[in-house]
Amino acid sequence: MERLVQLALDLFDPQGVQRSVAPAPGAAPVPTQAKVPGGRTPPARPGRQRAAPVPQGLKQKQPLAPIDKALEAPEVIAVQPLRSVPSAPTASLLPPTEFRHPQANREVLLGDALVAYSLHRSRRSTIGFTVGADGLAVRAPTWVALSAVDGVLRERSAWVMTKLVQARERQQRLEGGRICWADGVVLPYMGHPLQVVLDPTQSRSGRGGALVAAEPAQAVDAQVTGTPAQLFIGLPADASAAQIRDAVLAWLMRDARRHFIERLDHFAPLLGVQWTSLRLSSAETRWGSAKADGSIRLNWRLVHYRPAVIDYVVAHELAHLRVMDHSPRFWNTVATVVPDYAELRNHLREEPAPLLD
């Protein structure tokens, strides 16, 4: 038994390392070297030890470095330290933002954004560009190289990108405020909510609709309550969405014309001008226009805004009958009747009218 233990130790221990095994009680000490027949001990070869025979079926373990010998130090290879490379920002790892004009015919990379814009050549001396709901539109002289156009856009990239982002956010607000035509739908009117109520009796009155003013808000149990203004439309309860939309828009247009005429008659004498005709428009981005002959065009969608905003647009167009440009003299003219015109103009830009189609 002791022989088997010794064989196992010799087999798995590193070469040159000897272990002592405590003999069992009453057992003779285990010799460290095997004896040959005749009682003679075979001479040991200097510097080497005879390895114990490996039992069949076992794989001999490779010898390890002797304990009494210092381990050789690992080889050290000098490597030039890598330069610290700043990590790429998250935005650069994402697909580039894209702004594409419906009539785009050229693309330019502004920072991390791909801008596909509409380029129009004309007989002009400067490069002009505008940002609207559709995106970026550029007007350039026919003799200017395309690289020069892209260069100007890169120089003004901060302004262009700010306007494109604002236009996209504005369009998203428009989509979020889209009107779903049904009985009880609420839409803005003169800056306040207006509820549409279907009432077949209104069709017999010949008016098509009747406006009932809102009840004043009252505080009840720490909650503000009140009834919004209501527009009673002469349609049956089962009217289709298209019928409700057409009836409401017809009423809004009639009311817009009435209100616009009142405000034109109010501001024209103050500005010393005379208007000759009024036409309604439904443009998405342009609120009005004026011609030297006194004809005025106003967007009927202005009825969604509070009266002060409508007054600014009316005064703006009437002021063009005196100054047909947007020079400082023009704005000074507007300020004589609407001193806070800048704030009202920004309100028009930031708060889009709802989508009614």
C-alpha positions in Angstrom: 0.0 0.0 0.0 2.8 2.4 0.9 4.5 1.6 -2.4 1.4 2.7 -4.3 1.2 6.0 -2.4 4.8 6.7 -3.2 4.3 5.9 -6.9 1.4 8.3 -7.0 3.4 11.1 -5.4 6.3 10.5 -7.7 4.0 10.6 -10.7 2.2 13.9 -10.0 4.8 15.9 -8.1 7.4 18.0 -10.0 10.6 16.4 -10.8 13.2 17.0 -8.1 10.7 17.6 -5.3 10.5 14.9 -2.7 7.7 14.6 -0.2 7.7 12.6 3.0 4.8 10.5 3.9 4.2 9.6 7.5 4.3 5.8 7.8 1.4 4.1 9.2 1.7 3.0 12.9 3.8 -0.1 13.1 4.9 0.1 9.5 8.5 0.4 8.3 9.7 3.6 6.8 9.2 3.8 3.1 12.5 3.9 1.2 13.0 6.7 -1.1 15.0 4.6 -3.6 14.2 1.2 -5.0 16.7 -1.6 -4.3 17.9 -4.0 -6.8 18.1 -7.8 -6.1 21.0 -8.6 -3.8 20.5 -5.7 -1.4 22.6 -3.2 -3.4 21.4 0.3 -4.1 21.9 1.4 -7.7 24.2 4.4 -7.9 22.4 7.7 -8.6 23.4 9.6 -11.7 24.6 13.0 -10.8 22.0 15.7 -11.6 19.2 13.3 -12.6 16.7 11.2 -10.8 15.1 8.1 -12.1 11.5 8.7 -12.9 9.0 6.3 -11.4 7.3 4.1 -13.9 4.0 5.4 -15.2 1.1 3.0 -14.6 -0.7 1.9 -17.8 -3.5 4.2 -18.8 -2.2 7.3 -17.0 -0.6 10.2 -18.8 2.6 11.5 -17.3 2.4 15.1 -16.2 5.0 17.5 -17.5 7.6 18.4 -14.9 7.4 21.8 -13.3 10.2 24.1 -12.2 11.8 22.9 -9.0 10.9 24.9 -5.9 14.5 25.4 -4.9 15.1 27.2 -8.3 14.0 30.7 -8.9 11.3 31.1 -11.6 12.6 32.8 -14.6 11.2 36.3 -15.1 8.8 36.6 -18.0 10.0 38.3 -21.1 9.0 42.0 -21.1 8.3 43.6 -24.5 8.3 47.4 -24.7 5.2 48.6 -26.5 4.6 52.2 -27.5 1.5 53.3 -25.6 -1.4 54.0 -27.8 -2.6 57.6 -28.1 -5.8 58.3 -26.2 -8.5 58.3 -28.8 -11.6 60.2 -27.6 -14.7 58.1 -27.8 -17.1 59.0 -30.6 -20.2 60.8 -29.4 -23.4 58.9 -29.4 -24.9 61.0 -32.2 -22.1 60.1 -34.6 -22.8 56.4 -34.0 -26.5 56.8 -34.9 -27.8 57.2 -38.5 -27.6 60.8 -39.6 -30.7 63.0 -39.2 -32.3 63.7 -42.6 -34.2 66.7 -43.7 -35.6 66.3 -47.2 -37.5 68.8 -49.3 -40.3 67.3 -51.5 -38.6 68.9 -54.5 -35.0 68.3 -53.5 -32.5 68.2 -56.3 -29.3 68.5 -54.2 -27.9 67.2 -50.9 -25.4 68.6 -48.4 -24.0 67.3 -45.1 -24.3 69.9 -42.3 -22.7 68.4 -39.3 -24.3 65.1 -38.7 -27.5 65.9 -40.6 -28.1 65.2 -44.3 -30.0 68.1 -45.8 -31.7 67.5 -49.2 -32.7 70.9 -50.5 -34.5 72.4 -53.4 -32.1 74.5 -55.6 -33.6 77.1 -57.9 -31.5 79.1 -60.3 -32.5 82.6 -61.2 -31.2 86.0 -62.3 -30.2 87.4 -59.0 -26.9 88.6 -57.5 -27.0 86.8 -54.1 -27.7 83.4 -52.7 -30.9 83.3 -50.7 -32.5 80.4 -48.7 -35.6 79.9 -46.7 -36.8 77.2 -44.4 -40.5 76.3 -44.3 -42.7 73.3 -43.6 -41.3 71.5 -46.7 -37.7 72.0 -45.7 -34.8 74.1 -47.1 -35.2 76.0 -50.4 -32.2 77.8 -52.0 -32.2 80.4 -54.7 -28.9 81.1 -56.4 -27.6 83.0 -59.4 -27.0 81.0 -62.5 -23.3 81.8 -62.5 -22.5 80.6 -59.0 -20.9 77.2 -58.7 -22.6 74.4 -56.8 -19.6 74.2 -54.4 -20.1 77.8 -53.6 -23.7 77.2 -52.7 -22.8 74.3 -50.4 -20.1 76.5 -48.9 -22.6 79.2 -47.9 -24.9 76.6 -46.4 -22.1 75.2 -44.3 -21.2 78.7 -43.1 -24.8 79.3 -42.0 -25.3 75.7 -40.9 -26.1 76.7 -37.3 -29.0 78.9 -38.5 -30.2 76.4 -41.1 -30.2 73.5 -38.7 -32.0 75.5 -36.0 -34.8 76.5 -38.4 -35.1 73.0 -39.8 -35.5 71.5 -36.3 -38.1 74.2 -35.4 -40.0 73.6 -38.6 -40.1 69.8 -37.9 -41.2 70.3 -34.3 -43.9 72.7 -35.6 -45.1 70.1 -38.1 -45.3 67.5 -35.3 -47.4 69.8 -33.2 -49.6 70.3 -36.2 -50.1 66.6 -36.7 -50.8 66.2 -32.9 -53.5 68.9 -33.1 -55.3 67.5 -36.2 -59.0 67.8 -35.8 -61.1 64.6 -35.9 -64.6 65.8 -37.0 -67.4 64.4 -34.9 -70.2 65.7 -32.6 -68.6 67.4 -29.6 -65.2 68.0 -31.2 -63.3 71.0 -29.8 -61.2 73.4 -31.8 -59.6 76.8 -31.1 -61.6 79.9 -32.0 -60.4 83.4 -31.2 -57.8 81.9 -28.9 -60.3 79.9 -26.8 -61.8 76.4 -27.1 -65.0 76.1 -29.2 -67.1 72.9 -29.0 -69.1 71.8 -32.1 -72.6 70.6 -31.3 -74.8 68.9 -33.9 -78.3 70.4 -33.9 -80.8 69.7 -36.7 -83.0 72.6 -35.8 -80.3 75.1 -36.9 -80.8 73.9 -40.5 -84.4 75.2 -40.5 -83.3 78.6 -39.2 -81.4 79.2 -42.4 -78.3 80.3 -40.6 -76.5 76.9 -40.7 -75.0 77.5 -37.3 -75.3 79.5 -34.1 -72.6 80.6 -31.6 -73.3 80.4 -27.9 -70.8 82.3 -25.7 -68.9 80.4 -23.0 -70.0 80.5 -19.4 -67.6 82.3 -17.1 -65.3 79.9 -15.2 -66.0 79.4 -11.6 -64.0 77.8 -8.8 -65.9 74.9 -7.3 -64.1 72.7 -4.7 -60.7 74.1 -5.8 -61.5 73.1 -9.4 -62.1 75.6 -12.2 -65.2 74.7 -14.0 -66.9 76.4 -17.0 -68.6 75.6 -20.3 -66.6 76.5 -23.4 -68.2 78.4 -26.3 -70.4 76.2 -28.4 -71.1 76.2 -32.1 -74.5 74.6 -32.9 -74.4 73.3 -36.5 -77.6 72.3 -38.4 -76.7 68.7 -39.0 -78.3 65.4 -37.8 -76.5 63.3 -35.2 -75.5 60.7 -37.9 -73.8 63.2 -40.1 -70.5 62.1 -41.7 -67.1 63.6 -40.7 -66.9 65.3 -44.1 -70.3 66.9 -43.7 -69.4 68.2 -40.2 -66.0 69.6 -41.5 -67.6 71.4 -44.4 -70.3 72.9 -42.3 -67.9 74.1 -39.6 -65.4 75.5 -42.1 -68.1 77.4 -43.9 -69.2 79.0 -40.7 -65.7 79.9 -39.7 -65.0 81.5 -43.0 -68.1 83.7 -42.8 -67.2 84.7 -39.3 -63.6 85.4 -40.3 -64.7 87.8 -43.1 -67.0 89.6 -40.7 -64.2 90.0 -38.1 -61.6 91.0 -40.7 -63.8 93.8 -42.1 -64.3 95.2 -38.6 -60.6 95.3 -37.9 -59.7 96.7 -41.4 -62.1 99.5 -40.8 -60.6 100.1 -37.4 -56.9 100.3 -38.4 -57.2 101.9 -41.9 -58.0 105.4 -40.6 -55.2 105.1 -37.9 -52.7 104.4 -40.6 -54.0 106.9 -43.1 -54.8 104.3 -45.8 -57.8 103.0 -47.6 -58.4 99.4 -48.5 -60.6 98.5 -51.5 -61.3 94.8 -51.4 -60.8 91.7 -49.1 -60.3 88.1 -50.2 -59.8 85.1 -48.0 -57.0 82.6 -48.4 -56.3 79.2 -46.9 -52.5 79.1 -47.4 -50.6 77.0 -44.9 -47.8 79.5 -44.1 -48.7 82.9 -45.4 -51.1 84.9 -43.3 -51.8 87.8 -45.6 -50.8 90.1 -48.5 -51.5 93.5 -49.8 -51.3 95.3 -53.2 -50.8 98.9 -54.0 -54.3 99.2 -55.3 -55.7 98.6 -51.8 -56.7 95.0 -52.2 -56.1 92.9 -49.1 -55.9 89.1 -48.7 -56.1 87.5 -45.3 -55.9 83.9 -44.2 -59.3 82.8 -42.7 -57.4 80.4 -40.4 -56.5 83.5 -38.3 -59.8 83.0 -36.5 -58.1 80.3 -34.5 -55.9 82.9 -32.8 -56.7 85.5 -30.1 -57.9 88.9 -31.4 -54.5 90.6 -30.7 -52.8 88.3 -33.1 -55.4 89.0 -35.8 -55.0 92.7 -35.2 -51.2 92.4 -35.9 -51.7 90.7 -39.2 -54.4 93.2 -40.3 -52.2 96.2 -39.3 -49.3 94.6 -41.1 -51.0 94.3 -44.4 -52.5 97.8 -44.1 -49.1 99.2 -43.4 -47.9 97.8 -46.7 -50.2 100.3 -48.4 -47.8 103.0 -47.1 -44.5 101.1 -47.3 -44.3 98.2 -49.7 -41.3 96.5 -48.1 -40.0 95.3 -44.7 -37.6 98.1 -44.1 -37.2 99.8 -40.6 -39.6 102.5 -41.8 -42.3 99.8 -42.4 -41.9 98.3 -38.9 -42.0 101.7 -37.4 -45.3 102.2 -39.2 -46.7 99.0 -37.8 -45.5 99.9 -34.3 -47.6 103.1 -34.3 -50.8 101.0 -34.0 -49.4 97.6 -32.7 -46.5 98.4 -30.4 -46.0 94.7 -29.3 -46.0 93.4 -32.9 -42.7 91.4 -32.4 -44.2 89.3 -29.7 -47.4 88.7 -31.7 -45.4 87.8 -34.8 -43.3 85.2 -32.8 -46.6 83.7 -31.5 -47.7 83.1 -35.1 -44.5 81.3 -35.8 -44.4 79.2 -32.7 -48.1 78.2 -32.4 -49.4 76.7 -35.6 -53.1 76.6 -36.5 -54.7 73.2 -36.3 -55.0 70.9 -39.3 -58.7 70.9 -40.3 -58.7 68.6 -43.3 
